[in-house]
Amino acid sequence: MAGQEFGHLRSRAARKPWPECPEILIYRCNQCGKLYQGLGYDVPPQEPICCAASMEQLKPLHLKDVAPEIDVDYKIVGGFNQSAVQVFWETKQPGERPEWVLLKTFTGGYMKYVNSKKQPPLIFPLSDEDAYVYCDRIICQECVFRCKRGFIIYFYTKTRGLLEVPLEKIADFFKSTKEI
């Protein structure tokens, strides 16, 4: 990397960061539908209260539980100086569109609301430790090092609830080169 300049968003970590972000806890009121995100490392001894009743903790569904009605995918774009995660979705029913998408990273999370006119992808720019990359490539190859492994996409719809998609795939390019 001699001669390469570090961008402002580039991670300067010498090794892949350990996930420091606590578990994402989302609660929903069964009466009014309001959501509450639990923040912090300590799980509350009891569920939050709304409309004079305990809120329900949402248990995330996995992609296989909602396929083929909902498909969520992602792509890591950029490289060593600037990187981002693009989140794509395809739904069979209009009511399955996401209300919001949250990307849980090593150090926290990025949340975006999805209005009715928004089309995929949502783009989550990364910085600091969340922008860590193993190699010095300008374009991410989504290779076997899986620098973003540990990140999780949370996708919320009113009809299905919370969907969880871990960032664990390896690009098809590398799968096909092993067969050659």
N, C-alpha and C positions, 0 to 999 in steps of 0.2 A: 504494500500500500504506500510505498514511498512516492512522494509527490502528489498524493491525493489529499484534497482538503476535506476537513470534516464540516458537514452542514450543521446548522443550528439544531436540527431535529435528531441528529445521529446519536445513538447510544455510544457512550465511551466505556461501557462495561467490558471487562476483559473476559468474562465468561457469561453464559446464559444466566439471567437472573432467576432466582427462586420465586414462585408465586407468593406474593405478600398480601394479596387481596383476600379478605374473608369471604366465606360462602355468601352467595347472593340469596337473600330471603325476601320473597314477595308475598304479601298478604292481600286478600280480596274480601271486601264486605259482601256477604251474600244478599243483603237487602238493597243497598244503593249502588254497589258495583265499584266503589272507590278502591284504589290500590294504595298500598303502603309498602315502601322498601325499608327493610331493617338494615341499619347501618352499624358497623362496628363488629368486633370480634366476639362479643358475648351474645349468645342466643338469649332472648328474653325468656323469663321463667313461664310466662303465659302469653298467649296471642294478644295483639293489640285489640282494643275495643272500638267499634264503630256502630252507630245505630243501636246502642245499648246491647250489643251482642259481640262475642269474640269473632275476629276475622279469621278466615280460613287461609292457612299457608298453602300456596300453590306448589304442587309437586311438578317439576318439569317433565314433559313428555319428550320422547326421543323421536327422531325423524322417521324411523320405521313404524312408529305408532300412528302417524298421521298420513303416511304415504298411501296412495298417490294423490290425495286431495291437496296436500301442501308439499312443495319441494323448496328447500332452502339450500343455497350453495354459497361459496365464498371464493375469493381469489385474493392472494397477496400480491400487491403491485408495488413497484418501486424497487429500491435496493438499499445499498449501504448508507446513503445520505438522506433519502426520503423514502418512507414506506407507508403503506396504508392497507387496510383490509376493505375490500368491496364485498357487500352482501347482496345476493340476488335472491329473489323468490318468485315462485309461480304458484298460483292458487286456482282451484277449479271453481270455487264459489266466491262471489264478491265479499261476503261476510267473513271470509278467511284472511283477508288482507291484514297485514300487521298494523296494530295501533302504534307500537313502538318496537325498537330493536335496541338491545343493550349488548355491547361487546365488553366482556370481562377480560382484563389483561393481567399482566404480572403485578401491576401496582394499583389498579383501580378499575375504572370502567368508563366507557363512553356511551351515552344514550342519545338516540335520535327518535323524534316522533315522526310518524309517517302520515301525511295528509292524503286525502282521497285522490289528489292529482299526481302524487309522487309515483314515479316508475322506478324500478330497480336500475342501477344499484344504489345502495346507500354507501357512502364512503366515510370510513373512519381513519383519519390521519393519525399516525403513531409518532411518539416522541419519547425522549429519555430512555429509560430501561425498556419500555414497551417496544421501542424501535430496534432492539438488539438483533443483529444478524451475525451468523457464524462466518460467512465468507465476505469477500470484498467485491462481489458482483454488483454491477449497476442495476441489473434487472434480477429480481428474485426468481429462482428456478423452482421453488416449492420442492426442494430436494429432500434427501433422506435425513438431513440435519433437523428439519422441521422446527425452525427457530421460534415459531409462534405456538408450538405445542404447549398446552396449558391454557390457552385462550379459549373462551366459550362464547358463542353467540346465543343470546336469549331473545326469543321472538315471541311477542305476545299478541294474541287475537282474542276478541271477546267470546267467540264461540268455542274455541279449543283451549284457551288458557295459555299457559307458558310452555314453550318449546325450547329445547336445549340442543345446540349443535356444537360439539367440540371441534377445534381446528386441528385435525390430526391427519388429514389426507396428504398423500404424496402425489405430485403431478403425474399425469398419465405419461408424459414424456419419459420420465425415469423408469416407469414400469415397463414401457415398450423397449427401452434400450437394454434392459436385462435379458429380454427374450432373444436379442440378436446374437 
